[in-house]
Amino acid sequence: MTLRQGREVLTIPGPTNIPDEVLNAMHRPAIEIYSGDLLGVTERLLNDLRTVFRTKGRTYIYTANGHGAWEAAISNMLSKGDKVLVLESGRFAVGWGEMAAVQGAQTEVLEATPRRAVDPAAVEARLRADTEHEIKAIMVVQIDTASGIVNDIPAIRKAIDAAGHPALFMVDGMASIGCMPFEMDDWGVDVAMVGSQKGLMSPPGLGLLAAGPKAMEAHKTADLRTHYWDWTAREGEQHYEKYCGTPPEHLLFALCKSMDMLFEEGLEQAWERHRKLAGAVHAAVSVWGKEGAMEMNISDPAERAPSVTPVIFADGVDPAELLKWCNEQCGVVVGSGIGDLSKHAIRIAHMGYVNAPMLLGSLGVLEMGMQALDIPHGKGGAQAAIDFLAGTFKE
Ligand SMILES: *Cc1c(COP(=O)(O)O)cnc(C)c1O
């Protein structure tokens, strides 16, 4: 006998919970792809993406996941042997850099203190030392979904400018766009990308990318270009050229609905919701950690991501057992650790389509699981989350 009959709650950092309205938007026949309604759908989404990325630049929709959008940025902007500086802050920027290396770029990782955000001063120092301007591009993630770090993108931009360096600024917004402020044009970001399945509340399968004028300029001479990803090919006259083939129609219908929902809530409101829910998670984990068996991976509150909170466990506690219990007994699917944190951590997501009862439910179940499994923890984490959220209504 379990307590799991009811709606399952996904508390993993992607894919995230998909609203029923978004699921229902896909329940319709396929339509034709050369003319008619689909042309309006594409135009509308390319514009909506400008709103979400906060850019006047070009936007592109790929039938791909986030890794596809990474490859699109690399192939459209870089040439064989170009040097790329990868700013380490967990797993994801390094993974993107590895992909660039496979495609033919030369990558250098700016190694960093583990569990800390990228240090803009270190970026500035490295760029100042590059007097010949050999570094062609800088890669960084806004939120690293493995470590739970949030990097200060405008501060890194300032560091690049302070060094007077012309490198392209490439930013992965996969786990942050829709969840926290992102200002592509104001922050001087040259290319950015997001997947459909995280903050944007849609099914996995779309890699969404925005490119600014410097990226388009680099594109003209980039020799890693391949036809599927190619921005120029996607500017063709025919509608299907925008997708280099059959458009992923049903995912587009879904994304239209998610965009409606996001804009109805208001992008800024969505950011604020994430900020508050993250605060509730931090409050809960701080209380649980009082018995010494667990702590947040990121200790500086200012560097904690508003969309995901990795929690590391002391030796002797197996987080996999807790995850299994939450899922099998209560229907709450909490994320496991990845990269260096696999086997030692859980990741509590608060990303996308999630409200207070969903989050409080997940936190309550985690606390119940710790008690049921005799995992040492401070009592009252869920209460601390309630107290925190109640307090936000008095702000
Ligand atoms: C999820 C994620 C990716 C990869 O996206 P996929 O859709 O799984 O390919 C890349 N970067 C970050 C920061 C992510 O969170």
The ligand as a Tripos MOL2 file, in Angstrom:
@<TRIPOS>MOLECULE
LIG
   15    15     1     0     0
SMALL
NO_CHARGES

@<TRIPOS>ATOM
      1 C1         19.3080   20.6600  -19.7180 C.3       1 LIG1
      2 C2         20.4960   21.4840  -19.9800 C.ar      1 LIG1
      3 C3         21.2550   21.3330  -21.1500 C.ar      1 LIG1
      4 C4         21.0140   20.2400  -22.1350 C.3       1 LIG1
      5 O1         19.7550   20.2370  -22.6600 O.3       1 LIG1
      6 P1         19.2150   18.8960  -23.3610 P.3       1 LIG1
      7 O2         17.8610   19.3070  -23.8270 O.co2     1 LIG1
      8 O3         19.1870   17.8480  -22.3130 O.co2     1 LIG1
      9 O4         20.1350   18.5520  -24.4670 O.co2     1 LIG1
     10 C5         22.2840   22.2060  -21.3610 C.ar      1 LIG1
     11 N1         22.5980   23.1610  -20.4830 N.ar      1 LIG1
     12 C6         21.9120   23.3220  -19.3380 C.ar      1 LIG1
     13 C7         22.3180   24.3980  -18.3920 C.3       1 LIG1
     14 C8         20.8500   22.4910  -19.0420 C.ar      1 LIG1
     15 O5         20.1770   22.6410  -17.8990 O.3       1 LIG1
@<TRIPOS>BOND
     1     1     2 1
     2     2     3 ar
     3     2    14 ar
     4     3     4 1
     5     3    10 ar
     6     4     5 1
     7     5     6 1
     8     6     7 2
     9     6     8 1
    10     6     9 1
    11    10    11 ar
    12    11    12 ar
    13    12    13 1
    14    12    14 ar
    15    14    15 1
@<TRIPOS>SUBSTRUCTURE
     1 LIG1         1 GROUP 0 **** ****
